[in-house]
Amino acid sequence: MQEYQIKRGYTKDLAKSMVQGLRDQFELEPEVAADGHYIVAYGALHRLEVWSGAGGKTLVVDTEANRDAGDEAIIDTNRRFRNYLQQVTGYTAKERAKKAQQALKGSE
C-alpha cells in the first residue's frame, strides 16, 4: 500500500478525479466497494484499489501484481499507472519521488 500527497487545488475534486482517472487511463469502469474504495483489474495488475486518505488530502493505492504478465503488458500497465497518478495527484513521477524522500526525512 502506498500513500501519495495531492497537489494544492487537486484535493477539492479528489473523489471525482480518482474515478475519472481510472476511466481515462485504464479505459474501464471501476468497481465500487462497500467501503468507498474503487477497484479495477488491468494488464499486469490483478487488482488496483484506490481511495482517499486522511482528510481527503492523500491518495491511497493498493495493488496486487499479475506475475504471469508479459513484458508489453507490464510496460503498458506501468505507463498507465504513472499517468493515472499524475492526473489525480497533480505531481509528476519525479515530484512524487521528491515528496516521498522529504516525508522520510521528516519522519526520522
Residue frames as qw, qx, qy, qz and C-alpha x, y, z in Angstrom:
[[0.000, 0.890, 0.455, 0.000, 0.00, 0.00, 0.00],
 [0.432, 0.066, 0.038, 0.899, 1.28, 3.45, -0.92],
 [0.018, -0.856, -0.437, 0.275, 0.01, 6.90, 0.01],
 [0.443, 0.303, 0.248, 0.806, 0.53, 9.88, -2.30],
 [0.047, -0.524, -0.283, 0.802, 0.20, 13.56, -1.43],
 [0.351, 0.716, 0.554, 0.239, -2.21, 15.60, -3.52],
 [0.317, 0.161, 0.078, 0.932, -1.15, 18.92, -5.01],
 [0.104, 0.457, 0.401, -0.787, -2.93, 22.02, -3.71],
 [0.421, 0.354, -0.224, -0.804, -6.01, 22.64, -5.83],
 [0.460, 0.101, -0.817, -0.333, -6.42, 18.97, -6.71],
 [0.023, -0.084, -0.889, 0.449, -7.91, 17.98, -3.33],
 [0.435, 0.171, 0.177, -0.866, -11.23, 19.75, -3.97],
 [0.801, 0.256, -0.171, -0.513, -12.39, 17.22, -6.57],
 [0.096, -0.437, 0.894, -0.014, -10.36, 14.21, -5.40],
 [0.597, 0.148, 0.730, -0.298, -13.36, 11.86, -5.19],
 [0.690, 0.649, 0.133, -0.292, -14.38, 12.61, -8.77],
 [0.322, 0.764, -0.536, -0.159, -10.85, 12.68, -10.19],
 [0.400, -0.323, 0.856, -0.061, -9.97, 9.27, -8.66],
 [0.676, 0.348, 0.630, -0.157, -12.82, 7.67, -10.60],
 [0.546, 0.810, -0.014, -0.215, -12.39, 9.71, -13.77],
 [0.015, -0.719, 0.678, 0.152, -8.66, 8.98, -13.80],
 [0.527, -0.078, 0.846, -0.007, -9.36, 5.23, -13.74],
 [0.648, 0.615, 0.419, -0.161, -11.77, 5.66, -16.64],
 [0.335, 0.888, -0.242, -0.202, -9.36, 7.86, -18.62],
 [0.043, -0.675, 0.732, 0.087, -6.15, 5.88, -18.09],
 [0.313, -0.130, 0.941, -0.022, -7.37, 2.28, -17.88],
 [0.432, 0.054, -0.503, -0.747, -10.48, 2.67, -20.06],
 [0.370, -0.265, -0.890, 0.041, -12.52, 0.68, -17.53],
 [0.476, -0.634, -0.099, -0.602, -15.46, 1.43, -15.27],
 [0.119, 0.326, -0.795, 0.497, -14.20, 0.90, -11.69],
 [0.571, -0.442, -0.689, -0.065, -15.98, -1.40, -9.28],
 [0.219, -0.613, 0.267, -0.711, -17.11, 0.42, -6.14],
 [0.448, -0.102, -0.831, 0.314, -16.53, -1.47, -2.89],
 [0.420, -0.734, -0.529, -0.071, -18.80, -1.03, 0.14],
 [0.530, -0.595, -0.172, 0.579, -16.11, 0.99, 1.94],
 [0.200, 0.942, 0.027, -0.268, -15.87, 3.57, -0.87],
 [0.386, -0.470, 0.624, 0.491, -12.77, 2.10, -2.48],
 [0.688, 0.604, -0.112, -0.387, -12.55, 1.91, -6.27],
 [0.616, -0.295, 0.705, 0.190, -11.14, -1.23, -7.87],
 [0.704, 0.593, -0.224, -0.320, -10.01, -2.16, -11.39],
 [0.764, -0.215, 0.542, 0.275, -8.02, -5.04, -12.87],
 [0.552, 0.812, -0.108, -0.156, -5.86, -4.29, -15.89],
 [0.563, 0.665, -0.474, 0.126, -2.87, -5.84, -17.64],
 [0.526, 0.252, -0.691, 0.428, -0.11, -6.59, -15.14],
 [0.210, -0.210, 0.543, -0.785, -2.38, -5.78, -12.18],
 [0.222, -0.347, -0.910, -0.033, -4.80, -8.34, -10.76],
 [0.251, -0.821, -0.509, 0.063, -6.14, -5.54, -8.59],
 [0.253, 0.244, -0.113, 0.929, -5.65, -1.79, -8.37],
 [0.324, -0.734, -0.594, 0.045, -7.57, -0.33, -5.44],
 [0.238, 0.289, -0.117, 0.920, -7.69, 3.42, -4.70],
 [0.318, -0.791, -0.522, -0.018, -9.32, 5.57, -2.04],
 [0.073, 0.800, -0.154, 0.576, -8.83, 8.96, -0.46],
 [0.583, -0.052, -0.608, 0.536, -6.68, 9.12, 2.63],
 [0.316, -0.498, -0.513, 0.624, -6.67, 11.27, 5.74],
 [0.053, 0.668, 0.209, -0.712, -8.90, 14.31, 5.35],
 [0.640, 0.696, 0.325, 0.017, -9.10, 13.84, 1.57],
 [0.036, 0.920, -0.330, -0.209, -5.57, 15.20, 1.17],
 [0.185, -0.457, 0.837, 0.238, -3.87, 11.98, 0.06],
 [0.818, 0.240, -0.316, -0.416, -4.50, 9.18, -2.42],
 [0.538, -0.374, 0.748, -0.110, -4.05, 5.67, -1.06],
 [0.705, 0.411, -0.450, -0.362, -3.24, 2.94, -3.60],
 [0.622, -0.297, 0.719, -0.091, -3.07, -0.80, -3.02],
 [0.619, 0.481, -0.465, -0.412, -2.06, -3.14, -5.84],
 [0.784, -0.167, 0.598, -0.010, -1.75, -6.84, -6.50],
 [0.172, 0.583, -0.610, -0.509, 0.51, -7.79, -9.42],
 [0.942, 0.263, 0.092, -0.189, -0.14, -10.39, -12.08],
 [0.459, -0.586, 0.605, 0.281, 3.13, -12.32, -12.09],
 [0.658, 0.209, 0.673, 0.265, 2.27, -14.05, -15.38],
 [0.362, 0.886, 0.129, -0.257, 2.01, -10.80, -17.36],
 [0.772, 0.332, 0.179, 0.512, 4.24, -10.35, -20.40],
 [0.436, -0.202, -0.007, 0.877, 6.75, -7.54, -20.88],
 [0.007, -0.363, -0.398, -0.843, 4.44, -5.49, -23.13],
 [0.458, -0.684, -0.521, -0.227, 1.59, -5.73, -20.61],
 [0.590, -0.509, -0.286, 0.557, 3.91, -4.66, -17.79],
 [0.303, -0.011, 0.148, 0.941, 5.22, -1.64, -19.72],
 [0.188, -0.493, -0.484, -0.698, 1.71, -0.58, -20.77],
 [0.550, -0.666, -0.504, 0.011, 0.31, -1.01, -17.25],
 [0.535, -0.384, -0.188, 0.728, 3.19, 0.94, -15.66],
 [0.147, 0.180, 0.265, 0.936, 2.74, 3.79, -18.15],
 [0.352, -0.589, -0.507, -0.521, -1.00, 3.97, -17.49],
 [0.611, -0.592, -0.445, 0.282, -0.44, 3.80, -13.71],
 [0.423, -0.200, -0.058, 0.882, 2.10, 6.66, -13.78],
 [0.053, -0.327, -0.374, -0.866, -0.27, 8.74, -15.93],
 [0.486, -0.635, -0.566, -0.199, -3.11, 7.99, -13.52],
 [0.563, -0.504, -0.336, 0.562, -1.07, 9.15, -10.53],
 [0.251, -0.029, 0.115, 0.961, -0.08, 12.35, -12.32],
 [0.215, -0.473, -0.513, -0.683, -3.68, 13.05, -13.35],
 [0.560, -0.658, -0.496, -0.083, -5.05, 12.57, -9.83],
 [0.613, -0.535, -0.222, 0.537, -2.24, 13.94, -7.65],
 [0.196, 0.980, 0.012, 0.002, -1.02, 16.72, -9.93],
 [0.345, -0.747, 0.530, 0.205, 2.60, 15.64, -9.40],
 [0.678, 0.519, -0.502, -0.137, 4.95, 14.08, -11.94],
 [0.936, -0.122, -0.290, 0.156, 6.88, 10.90, -11.08],
 [0.509, 0.321, -0.345, 0.720, 9.96, 12.99, -10.26],
 [0.260, -0.516, 0.183, -0.796, 7.96, 15.29, -7.97],
 [0.864, -0.368, -0.150, -0.309, 6.31, 12.30, -6.24],
 [0.838, 0.044, -0.364, 0.405, 9.72, 10.75, -5.58],
 [0.220, 0.414, -0.309, 0.827, 10.97, 14.03, -4.11],
 [0.560, -0.494, 0.039, -0.664, 7.88, 14.28, -1.86],
 [0.936, -0.224, -0.269, -0.033, 8.42, 10.70, -0.66],
 [0.651, 0.193, -0.382, 0.627, 12.05, 11.45, 0.20],
 [0.096, -0.482, 0.217, -0.844, 11.02, 14.58, 2.10],
 [0.772, -0.426, -0.114, -0.458, 8.42, 12.57, 4.04],
 [0.896, -0.078, -0.353, 0.259, 11.05, 10.01, 5.02],
 [0.394, 0.320, -0.342, 0.791, 13.45, 12.71, 6.19],
 [0.354, -0.495, 0.081, -0.789, 10.68, 14.31, 8.22],
 [0.870, -0.355, -0.192, -0.282, 9.80, 11.05, 9.97],
 [0.753, 0.144, -0.470, 0.437, 13.37, 10.38, 11.16]]
